[in-house]
Amino acid sequence: MRLNSDELERWQKARQGTERKELGAWVRAVVEESLNGHPGLPGDVPRVPQVNETAYAQLVQAAENLRNLMRHAQEHGSLPADADAVLAQLGNAALHVRGLPVAPERAAGPAQ
């Protein structure tokens, strides 16, 4: 999409008001809101909720587990069998912080 300098300036100012860092992400949000009839100012997308203690604790534990996985991989040249579960835990913690539903727990299997 091409914009003239006036359009680009207006769009950038509107984007800055929504805390979106990229113009493309802002444009996508505006179009989606327009198509889906969401209320609010164009481009004013939901923000990440403030981190609560439970979500923070989950992220801290997930980050520690990921550090341990990386240390094991560096020392032994491979990941332990629970690597997939640890990565899933990290992803779920990130989803929880955003207020999104987490993925169902899976049985731990061998790392690939």
C-alpha positions as CSV (number, residue, x, y, z in Angstrom):
1,M,0.0,0.0,0.0
2,R,1.3,3.4,-0.9
3,L,0.6,6.6,1.1
4,N,1.4,10.2,0.4
5,S,3.3,12.1,3.0
6,D,0.2,13.6,4.6
7,E,-1.5,10.3,4.9
8,L,1.6,8.7,6.3
9,E,1.9,11.4,8.9
10,R,-1.8,11.1,10.0
11,W,-1.6,7.4,10.1
12,Q,1.6,7.4,12.2
13,K,0.0,9.9,14.7
14,A,-3.1,7.7,15.0
15,R,-0.9,4.6,15.5
16,Q,1.2,6.3,18.2
17,G,-2.0,6.8,20.2
18,T,-2.6,3.0,20.3
19,E,0.9,2.0,21.5
20,R,1.3,-0.1,18.3
21,K,5.0,-0.1,17.3
22,E,4.5,-1.0,13.6
23,L,2.2,0.7,11.2
24,G,1.3,-2.6,9.5
25,A,0.1,-4.0,12.8
26,W,-2.0,-0.9,13.4
27,V,-3.5,-1.0,9.9
28,R,-4.4,-4.7,10.4
29,A,-6.1,-3.9,13.7
30,V,-8.1,-1.0,12.2
31,V,-9.3,-3.1,9.3
32,E,-10.2,-6.1,11.6
33,E,-12.1,-3.8,13.9
34,S,-13.9,-2.2,11.0
35,L,-14.9,-5.6,9.5
36,N,-15.9,-7.1,12.9
37,G,-17.7,-4.1,14.2
38,H,-15.7,-3.8,17.4
39,P,-16.5,-0.7,19.4
40,G,-13.8,1.9,20.2
41,L,-11.5,4.1,18.4
42,P,-10.0,2.7,15.2
43,G,-6.7,1.0,16.0
44,D,-7.3,1.1,19.7
45,V,-6.6,-2.6,20.3
46,P,-6.7,-4.5,23.6
47,R,-3.6,-4.0,25.7
48,V,-1.9,-6.7,27.7
49,P,-3.4,-6.7,31.1
50,Q,-1.2,-5.8,34.1
51,V,0.7,-8.8,35.2
52,N,-0.7,-10.5,38.3
53,E,1.3,-12.4,40.9
54,T,0.2,-15.8,39.6
55,A,1.1,-15.1,36.0
56,Y,4.4,-13.5,37.1
57,A,5.3,-16.6,39.1
58,Q,4.5,-18.8,36.2
59,L,6.7,-16.8,33.9
60,V,9.6,-16.8,36.4
61,Q,9.4,-20.6,36.8
62,A,9.1,-21.1,33.0
63,A,12.1,-18.8,32.4
64,E,14.2,-20.7,35.0
65,N,13.2,-24.0,33.4
66,L,14.2,-22.7,30.0
67,R,17.6,-21.6,31.4
68,N,18.1,-25.1,32.7
69,L,17.2,-26.6,29.4
70,M,19.7,-24.3,27.6
71,R,22.4,-25.1,30.1
72,H,21.8,-28.9,29.7
73,A,21.9,-28.5,25.9
74,Q,25.2,-26.7,26.1
75,E,26.8,-29.2,28.4
76,H,25.5,-32.4,26.8
77,G,24.8,-31.4,23.2
78,S,21.1,-32.4,23.4
79,L,17.9,-31.5,25.1
80,P,16.4,-33.6,27.9
81,A,13.2,-35.6,27.4
82,D,11.0,-32.9,29.1
83,A,12.1,-30.1,26.8
84,D,8.8,-30.0,24.9
85,A,6.9,-29.8,28.2
86,V,9.1,-26.9,29.4
87,L,8.6,-25.0,26.2
88,A,4.8,-25.6,26.4
89,Q,4.9,-24.2,30.0
90,L,6.6,-21.1,28.8
91,G,4.1,-20.6,26.0
92,N,1.2,-21.1,28.4
93,A,2.6,-18.7,30.9
94,A,2.8,-16.0,28.2
95,L,-0.8,-16.8,27.1
96,H,-2.0,-16.5,30.8
97,V,-0.3,-13.1,31.1
98,R,-2.3,-11.9,28.1
99,G,-5.5,-13.3,29.5
100,L,-5.8,-15.9,26.7
101,P,-6.8,-19.5,27.2
102,V,-3.8,-21.8,27.7
103,A,-3.2,-25.0,25.6
104,P,-4.2,-28.3,27.2
105,E,-1.4,-30.2,29.0
106,R,0.1,-33.0,27.0
107,A,1.8,-36.1,28.3
108,A,5.6,-35.7,28.3
109,G,7.3,-37.5,25.5
110,P,10.8,-37.8,24.2
111,A,12.4,-34.6,22.9
112,Q,13.1,-34.5,19.2
